Structures are given as C-alpha cells and as structure tokens.
Amino acid sequence: MNARLAASVLGAAVLGAVGWAVAKTVGGLAGDAPAMLLAGLVLGLILTPLLFAAPLRRLDAYMRNAPVEDLAVALFGLGVGLFISALLTFPLVLLGSPVGNLLPTVVALVGALVCVRVALLRRADVRALLFAARISRPADTGQAAATANTTGASVESGPLSSVGNASNGHNSRVLLDTSIIIDGRIADISATGFINGEIIVPRFVLDELQHIADSPDPLRRTRGRRGLDMLNRMSKEIDAPITILDVDPREVRDVHEVDSKLVHVARKLHAPIITNDFNLNKIAQLQGVRVLNVNELANAVKPVVLPGEEMMVRIIQTGREVGQGVGYLDDGTMIVVEDGARHIDQEVAIVVTRGLQTAAGRMIFATLKGQNGRGPYIGPRGR
C-alpha cells in the first residue's frame, strides 16, 4: 500500500466518521446517519488524493528512500502524540456535545502531526535515544561491503549524530583517514593499547582504499593492499575494535573530496581524526576538528639527546654543506656530523652539539669525538 492509497483510506475514514458524528449530533439528522457516513467515505476517497496530490507524492518518495531509523523516529513521534491526545480526551469529552464529540478527534490529529514533526526535526536526539546500541547488518553484495567483511570489521549504519555522543565533545571514538591506514604505524599503536576506544573507518574511506588497491599502477596497488592488510590486522585487536561507518549520502551530498567528508563526519561525531597528512591536519584544525598526528607522536616519543652526549653512528652519505656526513639513529632521526664526509660507510664515535626540531622531524648536529670545536672539513690534507 503506497502513501496515496493509505491517505485515501484515511481521508475516507475521517470524513465518514465526521459525517456520522454530525448526523448523530445535529437534531433531525439521526435517521440520515448511514447516508452521511457513506457520503463522508466517498468524499474522502475522492477529495483526499486531489487536495493532497503533491504532499502525497513527496511522502511516497520519502517513504521509499528514508532510512529505517527515520521511519522509526516518525512512528515514535506518532505514538507520543496519540498518547498525549488520549490523555486529553477524558477532560475534552466532558465539554458535552457537539464540542466534546469533535474536539478529541481534532486534538488527536493535531497532536500526532505536531509530535511527528518535532520528532523528525530532532531526529538526531531521538535516534541517539532509540538506537544507542550499535546497529550491525549482514554483508552487502557490493564490492565495498565485501571488503569490510574481508577486514573482519563490524559495520555500523545510521545517522552521524546517533553514532557519536553528540551531547559533549568527549568520547572514546577516533576516525582514521586513508593515509594513516596505508602508513601502517596505526596498527602498531593500536596493538600497544594506547587507543582504548573505538576506531571508526567511514565507508567512503574504505571505498577509496579499495579503489587504490584496484589501481593499475603497481605502487598504488601495493599501497592499497597494504592498507587493507592493516585494517584486517587491526580488526583482530581486542582493545581497539574497527567499525565501518555507513554514512547517509544525504548528509555529505554537498561534500565531494574524501578529506572534506572526513572532516564533516568528525565535526558531527565530535571525534578526532588520526592522520599523518599535513594538508588534512591544517584543514581540520581550521574547522575546529581535533587532529592526532602520528608524525608528531613519533617525534614526541623519540629519545631525548642532550648536548655533550656521546654515541656511535654510521655515516652513510654526505651532507648539504662541504665536509658534512649524515647518519641516522634506529628511530630514523637524522644526525649531521661535521667533518664526517671522510668517514662514509664507517661507524664513528660522535659528540652531540645541539638538536633542531623542524616540521619534517628532529635533526641532531654532532662532531667527531676528539674534534670538538674544529672547523669544517675543507678537503684532504697534504702530507
């Protein structure tokens, strides 16, 4: 039964009831009650589709495309409206005929419509109340859903405001972008237990990852498959489960870029984004979204090296300045060694002189042990 037919039946029932009530109420028409009932039924069947054609078409389209959660919210509002109207019926019927007979029906209709409208306007809060538990569903037949099942992640659908805790800016959920999944370090961080909340991967991020994995370019294909492998690994972590979030397309229909969609979802959920993308970091911060940058975390947990500290390092290449040699610590920190160019492919003892923190990471400057204070290397010395 579509909305047009349902409205016709409802209109016939309402007008038939009105005709019957009028016949019973107005003196001299009691004998014509069946005729009034029949007239109301016919008028309802004929007039309702004609008068409400456009609203009925919109209602029919909405009923076909609306999420199940929206329909549940509307039914919830309808139930609340009818309950309130039922409570008001008892004092209204005491007003006597004809007001006492007609007014309860009018109040029921108006109350139901008002409560349904209020429930739909505040659908985010009502959904959060009705759908507090995670909504899981079986796999779709599409490729993206198959990818979600391959990773072993759970699937969560529904409106953004009902997924996150919209009442405050503090929750235990974080969002991942494509770059951090491909990077792979997030899997190691998750395994350590530092992420004790729920990790959310929006469906459009998973779709982009799948698209990269199917790329004809070998490098991009390898990166995409690595990202899927990382998700599969993380989905098995007990401390930080992975949830694939199905975002209602209508909520991001005006946003086209994946990064912009991710920021939009983060704002709705009041959840931070974990990334190592410099541009996404800046865009999110400009829009008031908290960003957890893995590169900044890596720099923060690197061991502190103080001036005067001695260590061993292997010089692997020349530096930008004449005579400089460059080596690296085990954590990837670059060490620039004065007079180190002559010791390429050799492990030498150095003394730290100073450290420098840049946007790209941390750099350490040092000299060869026993040569503190000497000038730069200017070439081989004569015998």
C-alpha positions as semicolon CSV with decimal commas, in nm:
position;residue;x (nm);y (nm);z (nm)
1;M;0,000;0,000;0,000
2;N;0,151;0,331;-0,110
3;A;0,109;0,666;0,060
4;R;-0,162;0,783;-0,186
5;L;-0,386;0,484;-0,120
6;A;-0,322;0,499;0,253
7;A;-0,414;0,868;0,260
8;S;-0,731;0,799;0,060
9;V;-0,842;0,533;0,306
10;L;-0,755;0,757;0,599
11;G;-0,940;1,051;0,447
12;A;-1,244;0,834;0,382
13;A;-1,237;0,708;0,739
14;V;-1,203;1,057;0,885
15;L;-1,477;1,217;0,672
16;G;-1,702;0,916;0,723
17;A;-1,658;0,948;1,098
18;V;-1,724;1,321;1,079
19;G;-2,042;1,261;0,876
20;W;-2,164;1,002;1,124
21;A;-2,084;1,229;1,421
22;V;-2,262;1,528;1,263
23;A;-2,571;1,318;1,187
24;K;-2,584;1,192;1,544
25;T;-2,520;1,534;1,692
26;V;-2,745;1,765;1,491
27;G;-3,111;1,722;1,566
28;G;-3,323;1,583;1,285
29;L;-3,036;1,407;1,107
30;A;-3,015;1,097;1,321
31;G;-3,205;0,894;1,065
32;D;-2,967;1,001;0,791
33;A;-2,657;0,880;0,972
34;P;-2,585;0,593;0,727
35;A;-2,621;0,828;0,431
36;M;-2,391;1,084;0,594
37;L;-2,139;0,808;0,668
38;L;-2,147;0,690;0,307
39;A;-2,115;1,048;0,178
40;G;-1,815;1,105;0,402
41;L;-1,650;0,785;0,280
42;V;-1,698;0,878;-0,086
43;L;-1,582;1,235;-0,039
44;G;-1,277;1,115;0,149
45;L;-1,182;0,870;-0,126
46;I;-1,227;1,133;-0,399
47;L;-1,109;1,457;-0,240
48;T;-0,808;1,339;-0,041
49;P;-0,593;1,244;-0,346
50;L;-0,698;1,562;-0,531
51;L;-0,630;1,805;-0,248
52;F;-0,313;1,642;-0,125
53;A;-0,159;1,515;-0,451
54;A;0,177;1,698;-0,420
55;P;0,227;1,627;-0,047
56;L;0,134;1,264;-0,107
57;R;0,392;1,231;-0,385
58;R;0,661;1,376;-0,161
59;L;0,550;1,150;0,122
60;D;0,559;0,847;-0,107
61;A;0,912;0,934;-0,227
62;Y;1,024;0,990;0,131
63;M;0,881;0,657;0,243
64;R;1,070;0,479;-0,035
65;N;1,408;0,644;0,032
66;A;1,404;0,728;0,402
67;P;1,632;0,528;0,631
68;V;1,461;0,283;0,862
69;E;1,579;0,491;1,156
70;D;1,385;0,795;1,027
71;L;1,069;0,587;0,996
72;A;1,117;0,458;1,348
73;V;1,158;0,815;1,471
74;A;0,834;0,918;1,296
75;L;0,649;0,624;1,449
76;F;0,788;0,717;1,788
77;G;0,659;1,073;1,747
78;L;0,322;0,942;1,630
79;G;0,295;0,718;1,935
80;V;0,383;1,004;2,170
81;G;0,129;1,231;2,001
82;L;-0,151;0,974;2,024
83;F;-0,064;0,902;2,386
84;I;-0,085;1,271;2,478
85;S;-0,410;1,306;2,282
86;A;-0,557;1,008;2,466
87;L;-0,477;1,174;2,798
88;L;-0,652;1,491;2,680
89;T;-0,959;1,303;2,557
90;F;-1,103;1,245;2,903
91;P;-1,140;1,613;3,002
92;L;-1,249;1,710;2,648
93;V;-1,542;1,472;2,634
94;L;-1,680;1,639;2,945
95;L;-1,744;1,955;2,744
96;G;-2,056;1,797;2,604
97;S;-2,198;1,768;2,256
98;P;-2,107;1,869;1,987
99;V;-1,769;2,008;2,100
100;G;-1,698;1,711;2,322
101;N;-1,754;1,474;2,029
102;L;-1,545;1,652;1,764
103;L;-1,267;1,815;1,964
104;P;-1,092;1,492;2,075
105;T;-1,056;1,386;1,711
106;V;-0,912;1,723;1,611
107;V;-0,673;1,721;1,907
108;A;-0,560;1,367;1,820
109;L;-0,483;1,465;1,460
110;V;-0,307;1,787;1,550
111;G;-0,115;1,628;1,838
112;A;0,002;1,339;1,623
113;L;0,118;1,570;1,342
114;V;0,295;1,806;1,581
115;C;0,476;1,526;1,763
116;V;0,582;1,357;1,439
117;R;0,715;1,689;1,310
118;V;0,904;1,760;1,632
119;A;1,049;1,408;1,636
120;L;1,175;1,445;1,278
121;L;1,320;1,789;1,346
122;R;1,505;1,650;1,648
123;R;1,574;1,317;1,479
124;A;1,938;1,321;1,589
125;D;1,849;1,323;1,959
126;V;1,564;1,075;1,917
127;R;1,785;0,841;1,715
128;A;2,054;0,861;1,979
129;L;1,790;0,761;2,234
130;L;1,635;0,481;2,028
131;F;1,950;0,347;1,864
132;A;2,207;0,375;2,139
133;A;2,323;0,023;2,065
134;R;2,537;-0,046;1,761
135;I;2,347;-0,143;1,451
136;S;2,505;-0,434;1,273
137;R;2,385;-0,573;0,944
138;P;2,481;-0,857;0,712
139;A;2,721;-0,803;0,428
140;D;2,608;-0,617;0,117
141;T;2,654;-0,778;-0,218
142;G;2,868;-0,486;-0,335
143;Q;3,244;-0,485;-0,352
144;A;3,285;-0,233;-0,071
145;A;3,079;-0,441;0,171
146;A;3,279;-0,748;0,077
147;T;3,592;-0,553;0,161
148;A;3,451;-0,472;0,505
149;N;3,385;-0,838;0,569
150;T;3,733;-0,926;0,446
151;T;3,882;-0,699;0,710
152;G;3,667;-0,859;0,977
153;A;3,540;-0,520;1,093
154;S;3,190;-0,462;1,223
155;V;2,953;-0,243;1,024
156;E;2,759;0,044;1,179
157;S;2,489;0,236;0,999
158;G;2,264;0,522;1,089
159;P;2,283;0,900;1,119
160;L;2,603;1,064;1,230
161;S;2,454;1,227;1,537
162;S;2,326;0,894;1,666
163;V;2,660;0,721;1,618
164;G;2,866;0,959;1,826
165;N;2,786;1,113;2,159
166;A;2,663;1,450;2,043
167;S;2,598;1,582;2,390
168;N;2,958;1,667;2,453
169;G;3,292;1,685;2,283
170;H;3,443;1,393;2,471
171;N;3,401;1,037;2,351
172;S;3,615;0,734;2,303
173;R;3,595;0,721;1,924
174;V;3,851;0,820;1,667
175;L;3,840;0,844;1,288
176;L;4,107;0,714;1,052
177;D;4,192;0,861;0,713
178;T;4,330;0,672;0,415
179;S;4,692;0,784;0,453
180;I;4,727;0,667;0,812
181;I;4,581;0,325;0,727
182;I;4,829;0,280;0,442
183;D;5,112;0,411;0,663
184;G;5,063;0,111;0,892
185;R;5,201;0,258;1,213
186;I;4,850;0,297;1,349
187;A;4,829;-0,083;1,371
188;D;5,135;-0,092;1,596
189;I;4,997;0,192;1,809
190;S;4,666;0,011;1,840
191;A;4,842;-0,311;1,940
192;T;5,014;-0,133;2,230
193;G;4,678;-0,037;2,382
194;F;4,725;0,341;2,360
195;I;4,397;0,362;2,166
196;N;4,142;0,230;2,413
197;G;3,830;0,347;2,229
198;E;3,654;0,251;1,911
199;I;3,824;0,315;1,576
200;I;3,584;0,428;1,306
201;V;3,656;0,397;0,934
202;P;3,385;0,570;0,724
203;R;3,261;0,376;0,424
204;F;3,394;0,635;0,178
205;V;3,746;0,592;0,322
206;L;3,717;0,217;0,276
207;D;3,593;0,274;-0,081
208;E;3,893;0,493;-0,156
209;L;4,124;0,229;-0,012
210;Q;3,959;-0,035;-0,229
211;H;3,994;0,191;-0,533
212;I;4,367;0,233;-0,463
213;A;4,406;-0,144;-0,420
214;D;4,246;-0,196;-0,762
215;S;4,465;0,067;-0,931
216;P;4,656;-0,042;-1,244
217;D;4,964;0,132;-1,108
218;P;5,173;-0,130;-0,920
219;L;5,287;0,113;-0,650
220;R;4,937;0,239;-0,573
221;R;4,802;-0,114;-0,582
222;T;5,063;-0,227;-0,331
223;R;4,981;0,067;-0,103
224;G;4,609;-0,008;-0,119
225;R;4,657;-0,375;-0,038
226;R;4,886;-0,283;0,248
227;G;4,609;-0,061;0,387
228;L;4,357;-0,346;0,366
229;D;4,604;-0,576;0,540
230;M;4,647;-0,318;0,817
231;L;4,269;-0,297;0,867
232;N;4,248;-0,676;0,877
233;R;4,517;-0,683;1,143
234;M;4,360;-0,407;1,348
235;S;4,014;-0,568;1,332
236;K;4,154;-0,855;1,538
237;E;4,271;-0,625;1,817
238;I;4,054;-0,657;2,126
239;D;4,139;-0,319;2,280
240;A;4,051;-0,111;1,974
241;P;3,785;-0,270;1,752
242;I;3,730;-0,142;1,399
243;T;3,387;-0,022;1,293
244;I;3,293;0,053;0,932
245;L;3,055;0,350;0,943
246;D;2,791;0,374;0,671
247;V;2,729;0,747;0,633
248;D;2,395;0,862;0,495
249;P;2,479;1,004;0,148
250;R;2,236;1,290;0,209
251;E;2,450;1,415;0,496
252;V;2,759;1,455;0,274
253;R;2,593;1,522;-0,062
254;D;2,744;1,874;-0,079
255;V;3,095;1,747;0,001
256;H;3,300;1,582;-0,273
257;E;3,659;1,537;-0,151
258;V;3,729;1,245;0,083
259;D;3,925;1,468;0,323
260;S;3,639;1,719;0,339
261;K;3,389;1,439;0,401
262;L;3,609;1,307;0,681
263;V;3,624;1,649;0,846
264;H;3,246;1,681;0,811
265;V;3,192;1,344;0,979
266;A;3,441;1,428;1,254
267;R;3,254;1,750;1,331
268;K;2,923;1,566;1,350
269;L;3,061;1,293;1,575
270;H;3,279;1,528;1,782
271;A;3,559;1,278;1,725
272;P;3,927;1,343;1,649
273;I;4,097;1,234;1,327
274;I;4,414;1,026;1,332
275;T;4,628;1,110;1,028
276;N;4,977;1,180;0,902
277;D;4,854;1,400;0,615
278;F;4,991;1,753;0,663
279;N;4,720;1,917;0,449
280;L;4,436;1,733;0,621
281;N;4,589;1,831;0,953
282;K;4,571;2,201;0,867
283;I;4,223;2,184;0,709
284;A;4,078;2,001;1,009
285;Q;4,232;2,238;1,261
286;L;4,094;2,539;1,072
287;Q;3,747;2,391;1,107
288;G;3,784;2,320;1,476
289;V;3,838;1,944;1,446
290;R;4,095;1,786;1,674
291;V;4,373;1,605;1,490
292;L;4,604;1,335;1,626
293;N;4,911;1,339;1,403
294;V;5,114;1,020;1,414
295;N;5,425;1,206;1,294
296;E;5,401;1,439;1,591
297;L;5,355;1,138;1,818
298;A;5,663;0,974;1,670
299;N;5,868;1,288;1,730
300;A;5,737;1,316;2,084
301;V;5,839;0,963;2,184
302;K;6,187;0,977;2,034
303;P;6,459;0,960;2,299
304;V;6,596;1,294;2,411
305;V;6,959;1,350;2,313
306;L;7,141;1,615;2,515
307;P;7,442;1,824;2,405
308;G;7,765;1,656;2,509
309;E;7,622;1,305;2,487
310;E;7,841;1,050;2,309
311;M;7,718;0,778;2,075
312;M;7,813;0,563;1,779
313;V;7,664;0,627;1,435
314;R;7,729;0,501;1,085
315;I;7,790;0,773;0,824
316;I;7,606;0,676;0,506
317;Q;7,619;0,989;0,286
318;T;7,748;1,344;0,256
319;G;7,553;1,639;0,388
320;R;7,444;1,962;0,220
321;E;7,745;2,156;0,346
322;V;8,102;2,078;0,248
323;G;8,259;1,815;0,470
324;Q;7,938;1,713;0,646
325;G;7,840;1,349;0,686
326;V;7,491;1,222;0,752
327;G;7,383;0,923;0,957
328;Y;7,061;0,804;1,118
329;L;6,960;0,663;1,453
330;D;6,749;0,349;1,476
331;D;6,431;0,559;1,507
332;G;6,510;0,750;1,186
333;T;6,644;1,067;1,344
334;M;6,895;1,237;1,113
335;I;7,240;1,317;1,253
336;V;7,461;1,569;1,073
337;V;7,826;1,516;1,162
338;E;8,087;1,786;1,097
339;D;8,399;1,651;0,926
340;G;8,209;1,325;0,870
341;A;8,235;1,318;0,492
342;R;8,567;1,133;0,505
343;H;8,410;0,851;0,711
344;I;8,130;0,739;0,476
345;D;8,033;0,373;0,531
346;Q;8,216;0,380;0,864
347;E;8,082;0,369;1,219
348;V;8,234;0,650;1,421
349;A;8,207;0,792;1,771
350;I;8,042;1,136;1,785
351;V;7,959;1,401;2,042
352;V;7,621;1,578;2,019
353;T;7,643;1,957;1,995
354;R;7,278;2,059;1,952
355;G;6,935;1,945;1,833
356;L;6,689;2,106;1,595
357;Q;6,315;2,037;1,573
358;T;6,163;2,102;1,229
359;A;5,827;2,033;1,067
360;A;5,979;1,729;0,897
361;G;6,116;1,587;1,223
362;R;6,413;1,616;1,455
363;M;6,774;1,673;1,349
364;I;7,086;1,630;1,559
365;F;7,416;1,805;1,494
366;A;7,737;1,647;1,619
367;T;8,113;1,642;1,576
368;L;8,356;1,357;1,570
369;K;8,472;1,257;1,912
370;G;8,800;1,429;1,992
371;Q;8,743;1,706;1,734
372;N;8,507;1,935;1,925
373;G;8,545;2,292;1,821
374;R;8,724;2,219;1,498
375;G;8,624;2,390;1,181
376;P;8,454;2,221;0,885
377;Y;8,631;1,971;0,669
378;I;8,790;2,152;0,372
379;G;8,944;1,866;0,182
380;P;9,227;1,619;0,218
381;R;9,533;1,744;0,398
382;G;9,878;1,723;0,241
383;R;10,142;1,506;0,396
